[in-house]
Amino acid sequence: MNKTDLIEKPGMAMSQPVLRQAGSLAVMIPCLNEEMTIGTVVRDFRAALPEARIVVCDNASTDRTAEVAEAAGAEVIYEDMPGKGNAIRRLFSDIEADIYLMVDGDATYEASLAPVLVDHLLKRRLDMVCAKRVATGQAAYRKGHVLGNRMFSGIVARVFGRRFEDILTGYRVFSRRFVKSFPILSEGFEIETELTIHALELNMPVAEIASTYIERPEGSDSKLNTFSDGLKITKLIVKLIKDERPMTFFGGLFILFAAMSVVLAIPVVLPIMETGLVPRLPTAVLSSACMLLSFLFLACGFILDSVTRGRRERKRISYLSIAGPATIRVDADGGKRQ
């Protein structure tokens, strides 16, 4: 595997490295109808990471996104299945590199931060570094998106651990072992949530760095739909909790149905204790059914928890079978050191 060499220019801080070896870093840009902004994004990241391979995935655009990207100097691959998750799956599958940088093609992320993100991942030997969005203006980060992000981040933090404040950012750097061990299931914008939970589930070394979130250029429209995409993210979080934390999911259902059974049983049991008669037979049957269901949910939780543990171990083994990131720098005399 090729290593990533970092050279420090005279007078340049350690947090502003230059990647020396071409092909060791891939900048991946999924795009849908970003003709207005993709040229700027490609040029900005080419300036920030001059030796990186820049690949744009045109996700069934109906405008000149692909042509503009090629004219700006990017490689272009095509994914006809609509959805950001499908575009990322194609990029992760087809691109070979040591370090991967993922960014949206809407020119809302600061390219100048890219060397800092890469350097942080390499120096600390991390598997993912996320750029936490800090908006420059109200139009850059809509209130609905801010509220939804906080809500989803809070849910994920409570269930999987609080290690990120912005789980929906589209600006991330990954190690090779993260990318090649990640089974992408999402098709749309919920891909960011799946990326975050994958890292948390395997207890990967990760970090988050604040980044300026820039307002979209005038005339450029966001592809996000607050309600429909929010619903998809909600469904994905529920599914991942069921799959990865079955005791939490089914234990919650056990408590819910057991509580319902007790509440329904109160007006049935008290008359039985006084008169020995069952005055509300349907209620008694419903209460019994709820209690039976609650214990079925509890049994499902115990069984699936064992299955999940085995699956998590296999995923961990697959992840560890790929070499992690290594920090290779170049001394002033040209010698390499780790």
N, C-alpha and C positions, 0 to 999 in steps of 0.2 A: 504494500500500500504506500502511495506517495505521502510524504510528510508536508506540512505547511510551514514554510520558512517565513519568519517575520524580520523585517529590516527596519531599524529605527533611523530615520533621517536626522542629520545634524539639527539640533535645536527642537526636535519633535518629541513630545511627551510620550511616555510608555503607552498611554491610552489611545495613541493615534498611529498604529502600526501600518505597514504596507505589506500586502501579501506578495511574496516573491514568485511563487511557483504557479504557473498557469494550470488550470484544470483542477487544482486542489480545493478550490472554492467555487461553488455554483450559486448564482443568484437566480432564484426561481420566481417568476412573475405570472400568476394566473390572471387572465384578462377576458372581459366580455364588454365589447363596444367601448373601448377606452382610447379611441383614435385621438382625442384631444390631449390626453395626458401621457400616453405610453412613451412617446418620444422623449419627453422630459425625464421620466423615471429612468429609462435606459441610460440616457446621457449622464444623469446625476450619479447613478450607481457605478457607471464606468469610471467617472472621475474619482469617486470615493474608494473604489476597489479596482484599480486599473488592470490587475492580472486575473480578475475573476472571469469565469464563464457565465454569461448572462443569457438565460433561456426564458422566453416568453411562451406560455401555453395559451393559444387562442381558443377560447371555449365557445365555439360556434358564433363568433361575432358576425354581425351583418354590416359593419362599417369597414374602414381601412386600418383596423388595429394591426393586423399582421404586416401589412406593407410599411406602415410607419415604424413599427418595431424593427423590421429588417433594415430599413433605411438608417435607423439610429445605431445599428451595429449589433443587434441581438440575434441569437438563433431563435427560430420559431418552430414550435411543434403544435399539433392540432389535436383537440379532443372534442368530438362532436356531441358527446353526451353532456347535456347542460348541467351546470351546478359546479360551484367552486370545489367541493369535495372530489368530484370526478377529475377536475383539472389537476388538483394536488396529487391525486393517486397516480395520474399519468406521469407527472414530473418526478415523483418519488420512485416510480418504477423504472423510468427510462434514463434518468440522469445519474452518472457515477461521479462521485467527488468525496473528499474527506470531510468538508464542512459545507453545509447547505444554509443559504439564507432565503427565507420566504418573505415576500412583500407584495402588497396589492399594487395594481397598476394605475391607481387614481391620483397619484402625486400628493397624498395626504401625510406621508411619513418622511422624516428627514433622513436623506441619504447620508449626510455627513456623520451620522451616528453609527453607520454600519461597521467601520473599523473598530470602534469601541466595543460593540456587541461581539464581534468575532474574537477580538483580543481577550475579552473577559471570559468567553467560553474556553479558549485555549489555555490561558494562564491558570484557570481554576479547574481545568479538565471537566467541564460540565457537559451535559447532554442537550440542554435547551436554555437559551437566554431569550426572554420576551421583552419587548419594548412596551412599557406601560404608557398609555396615551395620556398626555396632558394637553388639553385643548387650548388653542391660542385665542379662540373667540367662540361665542355661542353658536354661530352657524357651523363651526367645524365639528361640533359634537352635540347633536340634538338631545333635548331633555329626555325624550322617550328612550333614546339609546343609552343615555347615562343611567337612568333609572333601571332599565332592564339589565344592563351590565352589572350594576351593583347587586341587584337581586340574584342573578345567576351566579355571580362570584361568591355571594354569601352562602348560597345553597351548596355549591361545590366545596367551599371552605369547611362548612359544618360536617359534610359527609366524608370528604377525602383528605382534608387537612388544609390549613390556611397558609399557602405559600405564594399565592398570586393575588394581586388586587385587580387585575384586568385579564380575565380569562378569554376575552373575545378579540384581543389584538391580532391583527394580521401581519405583524412585523416580528419575525422570530428567526433565530439562528439555531441550527441543530447539528449534532454530531452525526457521523455516518451510522453509528450503531443505533441511534434513535430512528433514523429514517428507514433503515433496512429491516428493522424489527417491528415496525408499526403497521398493524393490519387496518387499513383505512376502511371504515364501513359507511361513513357519512357521504352524502351526495351534494349537499349544499353548504350554506354559510355556517352550519353547525359544526363544521370540521374543526374550527378553533377550539371548541369545547372538548371535542374528542381528543385532540392533541394534548390539551392540558391534563385531562383525566388520565390519559395513558401514562404521562410522566409521573403523576401523583400516585397512581396505582402501583407502579413498580419502584417507587421511592428513588427515582433518578435524581442525580445532582442537577439542580436547576437554579436560575436566578432571574431577576426582573430589574430592568433599568428604565428610568423615566425618559420619555421621549416626547418631543413637541408634536402635537397632532395638528396638522395644517388644514386650513379650510380648502375645500375643493375649488378649482378654478371656475369662474363664471361660465355657465353653459354646460358644465359637466355634471351629470346626474348620478346620484347614488343608486346602486342596484339593490340596496337593503330595503326590505319592507318590515317595518317595526312589528306588526302584529303577526303576519304569516311566518316570518323568520323566527320571531320570538316563540311562536307555538312549536316550530320544529326543534328549537333548542331545548324547550321544556320537555318535549317528548324524548329527545335524546338523553337528557339528564336522568329522567325517570327510568329509561331503559338501562342506562349504565349503572344506576344505583341497584336495579333489580339484578343485573348480570354480575356486577363486581362487589356489591355489598348486600347479598341476599338476606342475611340475618337482619340488617337494618330495614330492608323493604318488607319482608314477610313478618318480621317481628312487629313492625308498625301495624300491619293488617291484623295480626294476632291481638294486639292491645285494643284496636278499634272494635273488632267483632266481639271480643270478650266483654268489653265495656257495654256494648249494645245489648248483649245477652243479659248482663246483670241488671241494666236499667229496665229491660222488658220483663225480667223475672220478678221485680219488686212487687208490682200489683197482683202478681199471680201467687207468689209464695205466702204473702201475709194472710190472705183469706184462707189458704190451705192450713196454715198454722192455727187459725181461729176456728174454722168449721170443718176442716178435713175434706172440703170439696174444691174442685177446680172450676172457678167461675169463668175463666177466659181461656178456653182450650186452644183457639188459634194463636193467642199470644204466647201461651206456654210452648206450643210447637215451634213458633218462630224463635223464641228465646233459646230453645234446645238446639235448633239448627244453627243459630249464630255461634253458640259455644262449640259445636262440632266443627264448624268452619274455622273458627279461631285456632283450634288445635291442629287442623289440617295445614293451615298456613304456617304454624310453628314447626311442624314436621318438615314441610317444604323448605323452610329456612335452614334447618339443620342439615338436610340432605344436600341442598344446593351450595351451602357454605363449604362443604367438603369438596364438591366438584369444582367450585371456583378456586379453592386453594390449589388443587392440582393443576388447573389451567394456568393460574398465575405463576406457578413454579416452572411450567413449560415455557411460558412467555419470558420469564426471567433468564432461563437457560439460553433461549434463542438470542436474547439481548446481549448476554455476556459472551456469546460465541463470536461477536464482532469486536474488533479492537476499538478502544476508546480514543478520544482526541489526545494528542501529544503536543506539547509546546516545544517547538524547535526554533531557536533564534540564531541569528548570525552575528558573531562578534565583529569588532572593528577590523580585525585582520582577515576576516572572511571565513574563520573557522566556525563550525556549528557547535552549539551546546544545547542541552535539554534542560 
